Each structure stands twice: as C-alpha cells, then as structure tokens.
C-alpha cells in the first residue's frame, strides 16, 4: 500500500494505491496517524481511486481514523470508490458515520 499525502483547505487528503488488507493496514494506520498528529488536522479525505481490494482490516483503518478525528470535532470523507469497495462500505455500515463524494473537490466543499 502506497500513500500520498497532501493538504488542501486545512484538510488532509490521503491518496491510497494498492490493497488495503491485513498485510498493509497497520502500516497505513501508523503513517496516517503520524501525519494527522504532525499537521494537527481534523478533516480527512480518503481517496480510494488506486485501491482495488479492501478487507476487514481496511474497515478498521477507516473506523479508527474516524474515531480519532471525532474526538477533535473532525470529519472524514471518502472519494473515488470502485463498485466492489463501495459494496464493502455499504455492507459494513461505514456510510452511517462518514460521507462519500464523487471527487476530492466536492468533499472539500462539504467538509
């Protein structure tokens, strides 16, 4: 799993490439948490354009970052979900706690 970080309008954008599974989840979690703490940001957008597979460990990464930012009155959104990833979000109930947007631009306008 490769992660690319950028900041726009006070929001951390995490572009992910690869598989978000039990092999990569812990490393991704650590890198994202470190970047959140380093920047002191409470808004996060996960860009899933480069993710073709996600398992329950990936769900844990998303929920964990949501809980972390919720403590700081923050928000989390996801963009560019492929159909198979979107299905995982729907089945796991993730859309009850975070929002999906068509693009990063749209997410930035709504967070």
C-alpha positions in Angstrom: 0.0 0.0 0.0 1.4 3.3 -1.1 0.1 6.5 0.5 0.4 10.0 -0.9 -0.4 12.9 1.4 -1.5 16.4 0.5 -3.2 19.3 2.3 -5.8 21.5 0.8 -8.0 24.0 2.7 -6.9 22.6 6.0 -7.9 19.1 5.1 -5.5 16.1 4.9 -6.0 14.1 1.6 -4.7 10.6 1.6 -4.4 9.0 -1.9 -4.1 5.3 -1.5 -2.7 2.8 -4.1 -2.7 -0.9 -3.7 -4.6 -3.3 -1.4 -5.9 -2.1 2.0 -5.8 -5.5 3.7 -4.3 -7.3 6.8 -0.8 -7.0 5.2 -0.9 -3.2 4.8 -3.5 -1.9 7.3 -1.1 -1.5 10.3 1.5 0.4 8.3 -1.2 2.6 6.7 -2.7 3.4 10.1 0.6 4.4 11.6 1.5 6.7 8.6 -1.9 8.4 8.6 -1.9 8.9 12.4 1.6 10.3 12.3 0.6 12.8 9.6 -2.6 13.8 11.4 -0.7 14.5 14.6 2.2 16.2 12.7 -0.2 18.6 11.0 -2.8 19.0 13.7 -5.6 18.5 11.2 -9.1 17.3 12.0 -10.5 16.8 8.5 -9.5 13.8 6.4 -10.4 12.6 2.9 -9.5 9.1 1.8 -9.1 8.9 -2.0 -9.7 5.3 -3.0 -9.0 5.7 -6.7 -6.0 3.4 -6.5 -7.5 0.8 -4.2 -8.8 -2.4 -5.9 -9.2 -4.6 -2.7 -10.1 -4.0 0.9 -10.9 -6.4 3.7 -12.0 -6.0 7.3 -8.6 -4.7 8.3 -9.1 -1.8 5.9 -12.5 -1.2 7.5 -10.7 -1.0 10.8 -8.3 1.6 9.5 -11.2 3.8 8.3 -13.2 3.4 11.5 -10.1 4.1 13.7 -9.3 7.3 11.9 -12.9 8.4 12.2 -12.9 7.8 15.9 -9.6 9.6 16.3 -10.8 12.7 14.5 -14.3 12.6 16.1 -12.5 13.3 19.4 -11.3 16.6 17.9 -14.7 17.5 16.3 -13.3 16.3 13.0 -14.8 14.8 9.8 -13.9 12.0 7.5 -15.0 11.5 3.9 -14.2 9.0 1.1 -13.9 9.6 -2.6 -13.4 7.6 -5.8 -14.8 4.3 -4.5 -14.8 1.5 -7.1 -18.0 -0.6 -7.1 -16.5 -3.5 -5.2 -15.1 -1.2 -2.5 -18.4 0.7 -2.2 -20.2 -2.5 -1.6 -17.9 -3.2 1.4 -18.7 0.2 2.8 -22.4 -0.3 2.3 -22.4 -3.8 3.9 -20.2 -2.7 6.9 -22.4 0.4 7.6 -19.5 2.8 7.1 -21.7 5.3 5.3 -23.6 5.8 8.6 -20.6 7.5 10.1 -18.9 9.1 7.1 -19.8 10.7 3.7 -18.9 9.7 0.2 -18.3 12.2 -2.5 -17.7 11.9 -6.2 -14.5 14.0 -6.1 -12.0 15.5 -3.7 -13.2 18.9 -4.8 -16.8 18.1 -3.8 -15.6 16.6 -0.5 -13.6 19.8 0.3 -16.7 21.9 -0.3 -18.8 19.8 2.1 -16.5 19.0 5.0 
